[in-house]
Amino acid sequence: MTETNPFAELNEATGTGIVVDPYAKFEELLSETPVWEGKLSALFGLPEMTIPGTEHSRHFTALSHEAVTQVLLDGATFSSSGYANSMGLVMGHSILEMDEPEHRTYRDLLKHAFTLKAMGRWRAEIVEPIVNKRVDALAGQSRAELIGDLTFPFPIQVIAAMLGLPEADLPEFHRLAVELISISVDIERGLIASQSLRDYFAGIVEQRRSKPGTDLISMLVEAELDGKRLTDEEIFAFLRLLLPAGAETTYRSSSNLLAGLLDNPDQLAALRDDRSLMKQTIEEGLRWEPPLTTIVRTATRDADVCGVTIPAEAQVTVCLGAANHDATRYEDPHTFNIHRKARTHLAFATGAHTCLGLHLARMETDVALTAVLDRLPNLRKDPEVDDVVITGLMFRAPSQLTVRLD
Ligand code: HEM
């Protein structure tokens, strides 16, 4: 049997190494219309990922900041239910695919571990020890590759620790998480991964029901709102959503941010000297290279979006990447500039489905970047290694971040 590499396969299917600069194309489309009728994958020559049941639907892509915002703020017209036929097949019925009022009920049950207030505990008990151990191991070396050594492994380690899983289970758990979202590459394997994760979590949920601890699974088991508690299946669906939602995105966003800083040593030095720039640096990284450039919605009725009619049942790609580079909102949008005038971006989406993990993602990035700046004082690009290039269409990240530390 041939060995497969689910990490590499997902990358390939989503344009890694193929799509280098989607932003020029987004800009070209946006100069013609705020909402374009067509599919981005076809435009970039990538395999078509047609959601079952939508073969005959018309397809639109919202590009401008205004169009993307309008679609995301109107969940009644632009439903999230389409995910039931893609991600939902392997995740189960999670909040990602729910519309109101069901979505609000479940989100309220799940949100406690992700509030800004909850971050203090996760930061001190989990994120700092994990990140600092990894960065300490690099201090004293003359070279490092920051993706393999830091940004790829740490976010899944953080989620596993929040869930209270044994460290030895991590490699298998990480592989299953990536196989789960690779259903567009291999649906059968995605379904098997989904079942394996369910079986794995079943034992743990049962254990926490009889003896709750302070971890996230115990919090989910004990969560109660108006007398309602989560069933085991509801907990499994949320856990299966959490893995890719929390690990793939944060690994990519922290890699992209480091790439931006390494390519702009003056900005890296400015941040090193003045840590009050940290918050805006993290936001600029998310605006400039959001790890996830597109999400999807389905029109429930005819709608006008910035002058374009989107008919009922149309599939709508919501292009967060194009919106974050909309020149009518951001000056010189393709340039990474931590000093730019602060304006909110859409990397975490907006509206009812705004990323539930945004405080966690920001805190993790803050911890990682702080550790890198504090413990690796001579960090810079390695001049002997090829330039860092961020690639991909739906998911974006550099393939390597080789640096000098001496
Ligand atoms: C920089 C890192 C991250 C980015 C850019 C990001 C981006 C997003 C986006 C765009 C959505 C909206 C999806 C949609 O409506 O179709 C979303 C939803 C979500 N994210 Fe994140 N995410 C990040 C990190 C995280 C982390 C660390 C977690 C938790 C561990 C997380 C958990 C979730 C969950 C549970 C949802 C579903 C929310 C809902 O449907 O109400 N995310 N994220």
Residues whose N, C-alpha, C, O or C-beta is under 5 A from the ligand:
A	BS01	HEM	I95 L96 L242 A245 G246 T249 T250 S253 P291 I295 V296 A347 F348 A349 A352 H353 T354 C355 L356 G357 L360 A361
